[in-house]
Amino acid sequence: MALTVNLVAADHEVWTGEASLVVARTVLGEIGIMIGHEPILGVLAAGEVRITLEDGNKIVANAQDGFLSVENDVVTIVAGNAAIMS
């Protein structure tokens, strides 16, 4: 089982795939999302979004303002500016 993650910028898809963990900075602090997380809607703060793939590899993206939502093991991150860093 895995999270389905959709990372999108205002005008294009940045990355979509499956992951075991997503960590993002919100205006209330950093949040970690794993399988089975309760539904949530959060406002992003400027910072990194770290996505850990099922094989242990990591994707790091820089995200500015936007939001993050989680429901039924689907994580959607919509950021005004989002770009993969590594």
Rosetta constraint file for C-alpha pairs under 8 A:
AtomPair CA 1 CA 35 HARMONIC 7.61 0.50
AtomPair CA 2 CA 18 HARMONIC 5.85 0.50
AtomPair CA 2 CA 19 HARMONIC 5.64 0.50
AtomPair CA 2 CA 20 HARMONIC 5.53 0.50
AtomPair CA 2 CA 35 HARMONIC 6.35 0.50
AtomPair CA 2 CA 54 HARMONIC 7.38 0.50
AtomPair CA 2 CA 73 HARMONIC 7.41 0.50
AtomPair CA 3 CA 18 HARMONIC 5.42 0.50
AtomPair CA 3 CA 19 HARMONIC 5.15 0.50
AtomPair CA 3 CA 20 HARMONIC 5.95 0.50
AtomPair CA 3 CA 21 HARMONIC 7.47 0.50
AtomPair CA 3 CA 34 HARMONIC 7.15 0.50
AtomPair CA 3 CA 35 HARMONIC 5.88 0.50
AtomPair CA 3 CA 73 HARMONIC 4.99 0.50
AtomPair CA 3 CA 74 HARMONIC 5.76 0.50
AtomPair CA 3 CA 75 HARMONIC 6.93 0.50
AtomPair CA 4 CA 16 HARMONIC 7.51 0.50
AtomPair CA 4 CA 17 HARMONIC 5.85 0.50
AtomPair CA 4 CA 18 HARMONIC 4.68 0.50
AtomPair CA 4 CA 19 HARMONIC 6.51 0.50
AtomPair CA 4 CA 73 HARMONIC 6.37 0.50
AtomPair CA 4 CA 74 HARMONIC 4.76 0.50
AtomPair CA 4 CA 75 HARMONIC 6.12 0.50
AtomPair CA 5 CA 15 HARMONIC 7.88 0.50
AtomPair CA 5 CA 16 HARMONIC 5.54 0.50
AtomPair CA 5 CA 17 HARMONIC 5.48 0.50
AtomPair CA 5 CA 18 HARMONIC 5.90 0.50
AtomPair CA 5 CA 19 HARMONIC 6.79 0.50
AtomPair CA 5 CA 74 HARMONIC 5.99 0.50
AtomPair CA 5 CA 75 HARMONIC 4.78 0.50
AtomPair CA 5 CA 76 HARMONIC 5.98 0.50
AtomPair CA 5 CA 77 HARMONIC 7.81 0.50
AtomPair CA 6 CA 13 HARMONIC 7.73 0.50
AtomPair CA 6 CA 14 HARMONIC 7.96 0.50
AtomPair CA 6 CA 15 HARMONIC 6.16 0.50
AtomPair CA 6 CA 16 HARMONIC 4.56 0.50
AtomPair CA 6 CA 17 HARMONIC 6.88 0.50
AtomPair CA 6 CA 74 HARMONIC 7.86 0.50
AtomPair CA 6 CA 75 HARMONIC 6.24 0.50
AtomPair CA 6 CA 76 HARMONIC 4.82 0.50
AtomPair CA 6 CA 77 HARMONIC 6.15 0.50
AtomPair CA 7 CA 13 HARMONIC 6.42 0.50
AtomPair CA 7 CA 14 HARMONIC 5.51 0.50
AtomPair CA 7 CA 15 HARMONIC 5.17 0.50
AtomPair CA 7 CA 16 HARMONIC 6.17 0.50
AtomPair CA 7 CA 76 HARMONIC 6.12 0.50
AtomPair CA 7 CA 77 HARMONIC 4.81 0.50
AtomPair CA 7 CA 78 HARMONIC 6.19 0.50
AtomPair CA 7 CA 79 HARMONIC 7.83 0.50
AtomPair CA 7 CA 82 HARMONIC 7.94 0.50
AtomPair CA 8 CA 12 HARMONIC 5.95 0.50
AtomPair CA 8 CA 13 HARMONIC 4.33 0.50
AtomPair CA 8 CA 14 HARMONIC 5.00 0.50
AtomPair CA 8 CA 15 HARMONIC 6.85 0.50
AtomPair CA 8 CA 76 HARMONIC 7.85 0.50
AtomPair CA 8 CA 77 HARMONIC 6.20 0.50
AtomPair CA 8 CA 78 HARMONIC 5.02 0.50
AtomPair CA 8 CA 79 HARMONIC 6.37 0.50
AtomPair CA 8 CA 82 HARMONIC 6.99 0.50
AtomPair CA 9 CA 13 HARMONIC 6.12 0.50
AtomPair CA 9 CA 14 HARMONIC 6.43 0.50
AtomPair CA 9 CA 78 HARMONIC 5.77 0.50
AtomPair CA 9 CA 79 HARMONIC 4.96 0.50
AtomPair CA 9 CA 80 HARMONIC 5.50 0.50
AtomPair CA 9 CA 81 HARMONIC 5.54 0.50
AtomPair CA 9 CA 82 HARMONIC 5.26 0.50
AtomPair CA 10 CA 78 HARMONIC 6.96 0.50
AtomPair CA 10 CA 79 HARMONIC 6.34 0.50
AtomPair CA 10 CA 80 HARMONIC 5.13 0.50
AtomPair CA 10 CA 81 HARMONIC 6.88 0.50
AtomPair CA 14 CA 82 HARMONIC 7.04 0.50
AtomPair CA 14 CA 83 HARMONIC 6.75 0.50
AtomPair CA 14 CA 84 HARMONIC 7.32 0.50
AtomPair CA 18 CA 53 HARMONIC 6.50 0.50
AtomPair CA 18 CA 54 HARMONIC 7.15 0.50
AtomPair CA 19 CA 51 HARMONIC 6.58 0.50
AtomPair CA 19 CA 52 HARMONIC 5.63 0.50
AtomPair CA 19 CA 53 HARMONIC 4.17 0.50
AtomPair CA 19 CA 54 HARMONIC 5.29 0.50
AtomPair CA 20 CA 34 HARMONIC 6.15 0.50
AtomPair CA 20 CA 35 HARMONIC 6.90 0.50
AtomPair CA 20 CA 51 HARMONIC 7.87 0.50
AtomPair CA 20 CA 52 HARMONIC 5.84 0.50
AtomPair CA 20 CA 53 HARMONIC 5.67 0.50
AtomPair CA 20 CA 54 HARMONIC 5.28 0.50
AtomPair CA 21 CA 32 HARMONIC 6.92 0.50
AtomPair CA 21 CA 33 HARMONIC 5.67 0.50
AtomPair CA 21 CA 34 HARMONIC 5.01 0.50
AtomPair CA 21 CA 35 HARMONIC 7.69 0.50
AtomPair CA 21 CA 51 HARMONIC 5.91 0.50
AtomPair CA 21 CA 52 HARMONIC 5.10 0.50
AtomPair CA 21 CA 53 HARMONIC 7.17 0.50
AtomPair CA 22 CA 32 HARMONIC 5.69 0.50
AtomPair CA 22 CA 33 HARMONIC 5.09 0.50
AtomPair CA 22 CA 34 HARMONIC 6.83 0.50
AtomPair CA 22 CA 49 HARMONIC 7.13 0.50
AtomPair CA 22 CA 50 HARMONIC 5.71 0.50
AtomPair CA 22 CA 51 HARMONIC 4.59 0.50
AtomPair CA 22 CA 52 HARMONIC 6.34 0.50
AtomPair CA 23 CA 30 HARMONIC 6.92 0.50
AtomPair CA 23 CA 31 HARMONIC 5.58 0.50
AtomPair CA 23 CA 32 HARMONIC 4.38 0.50
AtomPair CA 23 CA 33 HARMONIC 6.29 0.50
AtomPair CA 23 CA 49 HARMONIC 5.73 0.50
AtomPair CA 23 CA 50 HARMONIC 5.07 0.50
AtomPair CA 23 CA 51 HARMONIC 6.52 0.50
AtomPair CA 24 CA 30 HARMONIC 5.64 0.50
AtomPair CA 24 CA 31 HARMONIC 5.54 0.50
AtomPair CA 24 CA 32 HARMONIC 6.71 0.50
AtomPair CA 24 CA 44 HARMONIC 7.53 0.50
AtomPair CA 24 CA 47 HARMONIC 7.56 0.50
AtomPair CA 24 CA 48 HARMONIC 6.26 0.50
AtomPair CA 24 CA 49 HARMONIC 4.51 0.50
AtomPair CA 24 CA 50 HARMONIC 6.43 0.50
AtomPair CA 25 CA 29 HARMONIC 5.71 0.50
AtomPair CA 25 CA 30 HARMONIC 4.24 0.50
AtomPair CA 25 CA 31 HARMONIC 6.29 0.50
AtomPair CA 25 CA 44 HARMONIC 6.00 0.50
AtomPair CA 25 CA 45 HARMONIC 5.65 0.50
AtomPair CA 25 CA 46 HARMONIC 7.11 0.50
AtomPair CA 25 CA 47 HARMONIC 6.02 0.50
AtomPair CA 25 CA 48 HARMONIC 6.73 0.50
AtomPair CA 25 CA 49 HARMONIC 7.00 0.50
AtomPair CA 26 CA 30 HARMONIC 5.74 0.50
AtomPair CA 26 CA 31 HARMONIC 7.04 0.50
AtomPair CA 26 CA 42 HARMONIC 6.37 0.50
AtomPair CA 26 CA 43 HARMONIC 5.46 0.50
AtomPair CA 26 CA 44 HARMONIC 4.15 0.50
AtomPair CA 26 CA 45 HARMONIC 4.74 0.50
AtomPair CA 26 CA 46 HARMONIC 7.96 0.50
AtomPair CA 27 CA 42 HARMONIC 7.92 0.50
AtomPair CA 27 CA 43 HARMONIC 6.00 0.50
AtomPair CA 27 CA 44 HARMONIC 5.90 0.50
AtomPair CA 27 CA 45 HARMONIC 5.04 0.50
AtomPair CA 33 CA 37 HARMONIC 6.15 0.50
AtomPair CA 34 CA 73 HARMONIC 7.95 0.50
AtomPair CA 35 CA 73 HARMONIC 5.76 0.50
AtomPair CA 36 CA 72 HARMONIC 7.32 0.50
AtomPair CA 36 CA 73 HARMONIC 6.15 0.50
AtomPair CA 37 CA 70 HARMONIC 7.44 0.50
AtomPair CA 37 CA 71 HARMONIC 7.81 0.50
AtomPair CA 37 CA 72 HARMONIC 7.99 0.50
AtomPair CA 37 CA 73 HARMONIC 6.95 0.50
AtomPair CA 38 CA 70 HARMONIC 7.30 0.50
AtomPair CA 38 CA 71 HARMONIC 7.01 0.50
AtomPair CA 39 CA 69 HARMONIC 7.31 0.50
AtomPair CA 39 CA 70 HARMONIC 4.99 0.50
AtomPair CA 39 CA 71 HARMONIC 4.61 0.50
AtomPair CA 39 CA 72 HARMONIC 7.24 0.50
AtomPair CA 40 CA 68 HARMONIC 7.91 0.50
AtomPair CA 40 CA 69 HARMONIC 5.58 0.50
AtomPair CA 40 CA 70 HARMONIC 5.23 0.50
AtomPair CA 40 CA 71 HARMONIC 7.02 0.50
AtomPair CA 41 CA 67 HARMONIC 7.09 0.50
AtomPair CA 41 CA 68 HARMONIC 5.74 0.50
AtomPair CA 41 CA 69 HARMONIC 4.44 0.50
AtomPair CA 41 CA 70 HARMONIC 6.63 0.50
AtomPair CA 42 CA 67 HARMONIC 5.54 0.50
AtomPair CA 42 CA 68 HARMONIC 5.13 0.50
AtomPair CA 42 CA 69 HARMONIC 6.39 0.50
AtomPair CA 43 CA 65 HARMONIC 7.52 0.50
AtomPair CA 43 CA 66 HARMONIC 6.06 0.50
AtomPair CA 43 CA 67 HARMONIC 4.42 0.50
AtomPair CA 43 CA 68 HARMONIC 6.39 0.50
AtomPair CA 44 CA 63 HARMONIC 7.92 0.50
AtomPair CA 44 CA 64 HARMONIC 7.05 0.50
AtomPair CA 44 CA 65 HARMONIC 5.38 0.50
AtomPair CA 44 CA 66 HARMONIC 5.15 0.50
AtomPair CA 44 CA 67 HARMONIC 4.97 0.50
AtomPair CA 44 CA 68 HARMONIC 6.64 0.50
AtomPair CA 44 CA 79 HARMONIC 7.64 0.50
AtomPair CA 45 CA 63 HARMONIC 7.87 0.50
AtomPair CA 45 CA 64 HARMONIC 6.23 0.50
AtomPair CA 45 CA 65 HARMONIC 5.58 0.50
AtomPair CA 45 CA 66 HARMONIC 7.55 0.50
AtomPair CA 46 CA 62 HARMONIC 7.74 0.50
AtomPair CA 46 CA 63 HARMONIC 5.82 0.50
AtomPair CA 46 CA 64 HARMONIC 4.21 0.50
AtomPair CA 46 CA 65 HARMONIC 5.94 0.50
AtomPair CA 47 CA 62 HARMONIC 5.84 0.50
AtomPair CA 47 CA 63 HARMONIC 5.63 0.50
AtomPair CA 47 CA 64 HARMONIC 6.45 0.50
AtomPair CA 48 CA 60 HARMONIC 6.52 0.50
AtomPair CA 48 CA 61 HARMONIC 5.61 0.50
AtomPair CA 48 CA 62 HARMONIC 4.71 0.50
AtomPair CA 48 CA 63 HARMONIC 5.94 0.50
AtomPair CA 49 CA 60 HARMONIC 5.78 0.50
AtomPair CA 49 CA 61 HARMONIC 5.18 0.50
AtomPair CA 49 CA 62 HARMONIC 6.29 0.50
AtomPair CA 49 CA 63 HARMONIC 6.59 0.50
AtomPair CA 50 CA 58 HARMONIC 6.90 0.50
AtomPair CA 50 CA 59 HARMONIC 5.93 0.50
AtomPair CA 50 CA 60 HARMONIC 4.66 0.50
AtomPair CA 50 CA 61 HARMONIC 6.55 0.50
AtomPair CA 51 CA 58 HARMONIC 5.59 0.50
AtomPair CA 51 CA 59 HARMONIC 5.08 0.50
AtomPair CA 51 CA 60 HARMONIC 6.31 0.50
AtomPair CA 52 CA 56 HARMONIC 5.97 0.50
AtomPair CA 52 CA 57 HARMONIC 5.94 0.50
AtomPair CA 52 CA 58 HARMONIC 4.51 0.50
AtomPair CA 52 CA 59 HARMONIC 6.48 0.50
AtomPair CA 53 CA 57 HARMONIC 5.35 0.50
AtomPair CA 53 CA 58 HARMONIC 5.90 0.50
AtomPair CA 53 CA 59 HARMONIC 7.66 0.50
AtomPair CA 58 CA 86 HARMONIC 7.89 0.50
AtomPair CA 59 CA 84 HARMONIC 7.22 0.50
AtomPair CA 59 CA 85 HARMONIC 7.65 0.50
AtomPair CA 59 CA 86 HARMONIC 5.73 0.50
AtomPair CA 60 CA 84 HARMONIC 5.98 0.50
AtomPair CA 60 CA 85 HARMONIC 5.50 0.50
AtomPair CA 60 CA 86 HARMONIC 5.32 0.50
AtomPair CA 61 CA 82 HARMONIC 6.54 0.50
AtomPair CA 61 CA 83 HARMONIC 5.35 0.50
AtomPair CA 61 CA 84 HARMONIC 4.14 0.50
AtomPair CA 61 CA 85 HARMONIC 5.08 0.50
AtomPair CA 61 CA 86 HARMONIC 7.07 0.50
AtomPair CA 62 CA 81 HARMONIC 7.80 0.50
AtomPair CA 62 CA 82 HARMONIC 5.53 0.50
AtomPair CA 62 CA 83 HARMONIC 5.44 0.50
AtomPair CA 62 CA 84 HARMONIC 6.41 0.50
AtomPair CA 62 CA 85 HARMONIC 6.48 0.50
AtomPair CA 63 CA 79 HARMONIC 5.77 0.50
AtomPair CA 63 CA 80 HARMONIC 7.39 0.50
AtomPair CA 63 CA 81 HARMONIC 5.76 0.50
AtomPair CA 63 CA 82 HARMONIC 4.49 0.50
AtomPair CA 63 CA 83 HARMONIC 6.85 0.50
AtomPair CA 64 CA 79 HARMONIC 5.83 0.50
AtomPair CA 64 CA 80 HARMONIC 5.91 0.50
AtomPair CA 64 CA 81 HARMONIC 5.44 0.50
AtomPair CA 64 CA 82 HARMONIC 6.64 0.50
AtomPair CA 65 CA 79 HARMONIC 5.55 0.50
AtomPair CA 65 CA 80 HARMONIC 5.53 0.50
AtomPair CA 65 CA 81 HARMONIC 7.35 0.50
AtomPair CA 66 CA 77 HARMONIC 7.56 0.50
AtomPair CA 66 CA 78 HARMONIC 5.41 0.50
AtomPair CA 66 CA 79 HARMONIC 4.19 0.50
AtomPair CA 66 CA 80 HARMONIC 5.70 0.50
AtomPair CA 67 CA 77 HARMONIC 5.94 0.50
AtomPair CA 67 CA 78 HARMONIC 5.41 0.50
AtomPair CA 67 CA 79 HARMONIC 6.45 0.50
AtomPair CA 68 CA 75 HARMONIC 7.10 0.50
AtomPair CA 68 CA 76 HARMONIC 5.67 0.50
AtomPair CA 68 CA 77 HARMONIC 4.43 0.50
AtomPair CA 68 CA 78 HARMONIC 6.35 0.50
AtomPair CA 69 CA 75 HARMONIC 5.75 0.50
AtomPair CA 69 CA 76 HARMONIC 5.25 0.50
AtomPair CA 69 CA 77 HARMONIC 6.55 0.50
AtomPair CA 70 CA 74 HARMONIC 5.63 0.50
AtomPair CA 70 CA 75 HARMONIC 4.60 0.50
AtomPair CA 70 CA 76 HARMONIC 6.49 0.50
AtomPair CA 71 CA 75 HARMONIC 6.82 0.50
